[in-house]
């Protein structure tokens, strides 16, 4: 355990010392916030007001919706950024030196995975604080202590699922150039897969199906259910139940499979199950990894 703790500390120091890696971990989040501030937020608010008129709480609802997506996205982008240390070690032959040292391969792998979890947890926690601060400064309300605990719990599941998936994918990358390409692709696609750039209801049916397959989209939906509960009550308090349900489905707050709504428990199981699956695949992949 002492060896693993030292590897974790070493990986964390390497990551946080690399300002470029930290920046690119935040790049997708920065892009989403910039797009939201420039026009996406106003588009969402105007769409609601055109349908229901000017109602108190509309901006609160849209802010909560986007911030939930950002929290979910951070678990993917930060996990991937943290795993850049492993790819860099591979590229610089440092991983080869570790493999021939009197250290078990399982300890080396545990060091990378656990440091990725911790780094993502630290930064994602700050993301939640910033998101709540933004919502309140924009005229919204504090989500409440119990809902905040639920947000934190869902975030932990998102980190478990995302970090396991990203480790499995990153284990196939052998160079920093290839990793940069992967980061660009993931950073570009994640906003669509989490249903942030445009509401899910705008996308074609087959794209919506793909989104529902991706585990992190379920994390985003769960976070939206928690953070938008209060503003939804304000905006749709006097609206028909069907109008509220349509809004939730259109904006990816709830998912449906056929004529049935996917329950929150099912979404939680999807996140947990994907984490277990890709953790197992990562262990298998680590055992098969060949170091140059």
SULJO-V288015 format. One record per backbone hydrogen bond with DSSP energy under -1.0 kcal/mol. NH is the residue of the N-H (numbers start at 1). CO is the residue of the C=O. Records with the same first field share a line. If there is no record, write none. Layout:
NH: CO + CO
This chain:
5: 1
6: 2
7: 3
8: 4
9: 5
10: 6
11: 7
12: 8
13: 9
14: 10
15: 11
16: 12
17: 13
19: 17
22: 18
23: 19
24: 20
25: 21
26: 22
30: 26
31: 27
32: 28
33: 29
34: 30
35: 31
36: 32
37: 33
38: 34
39: 35
40: 35
41: 36
43: 39
44: 40
45: 41
46: 42
47: 43
48: 44
49: 45
50: 46
51: 47
52: 48
53: 49
58: 55
61: 57
62: 58
63: 59
64: 60
65: 61
66: 62
67: 63
68: 64
69: 65
70: 66
71: 67
72: 68
73: 69
74: 70
76: 73
77: 73
78: 74
80: 76
81: 77
82: 78
83: 79
84: 81
85: 82
87: 83
88: 84
89: 85
90: 86
91: 87
92: 88
93: 90
94: 89
95: 89
97: 93
98: 94
99: 95
100: 96
103: 101
108: 104
109: 105
110: 106
111: 107
112: 108
113: 109
114: 110
115: 111
116: 112
117: 113
118: 114
119: 115
120: 116
121: 117
122: 118
123: 119
124: 120
125: 121
126: 122
127: 123
128: 124
129: 125
130: 126
131: 127
132: 128
133: 129
134: 130
135: 131
136: 132
137: 133
138: 134
139: 136
140: 135
148: 144
149: 145
150: 146
151: 147
152: 148
153: 149
154: 150
155: 151
156: 152
157: 153
158: 154
159: 155
160: 156
161: 157
162: 158
163: 159
164: 160
165: 161
166: 162
167: 163
168: 164
169: 165
170: 166
171: 167
172: 169
173: 170
179: 175
180: 176
181: 177
182: 178
183: 179
184: 180
185: 181
186: 182
187: 183
188: 184
189: 185
190: 186
193: 189
194: 190
195: 192
196: 191
197: 191
201: 250
202: 199
203: 200
208: 204
209: 205
210: 206
211: 207
212: 208
214: 210
217: 214
218: 215
219: 215
220: 216
221: 217
222: 218
223: 219
224: 220
225: 221
226: 222
227: 223
228: 224
232: 228
233: 229
234: 230
235: 231
236: 232
239: 236
244: 240
245: 241
246: 242
247: 243
248: 244
249: 245
250: 246
251: 247
253: 248
254: 248
257: 260
260: 257
262: 255
267: 263
268: 264
269: 265
270: 266
271: 267
272: 268
273: 269
274: 270
275: 271
276: 272
277: 273
278: 274
279: 275
280: 276
281: 277
282: 278
283: 279
284: 280
285: 281
286: 282
287: 283
288: 284
